[in-house]
Amino acid sequence: MSKVPEENIEFKILETKLVGSDTVVFRLEDGAMVKIKVDIERAAVATNYKNPDGTPHYNIGTGLRLTVVPSDKKFYIPKSQLPKPPSKEPTMKPI
């Protein structure tokens, strides 16, 4: 039994331009803030296919970055993960 090859839909990649802000901020009841940053990673329109109603068929890939800022605006890092402070020795020596 052989399978019938599935038809491929061809897409043309579109350039995107941000209109307005890419970040939405919400304040929660406990005072924390939630920041959601949205990005379009890929946008394309089908060149050989239309939706049943005749409108263009788009393929959109999105990315979300979610940040929660606690109401006290504090966070903790283990001391071992802190960057090393710069050396106090002069970087250039006198001639």
Summary of the structure (lengths in Angstrom):
residues: 95
radius of gyration: 25.3
end to end distance: 84.5
largest distance: 84.5
contacts: 129
relative contact order: 0.21
helix: 3%
strand: 42%
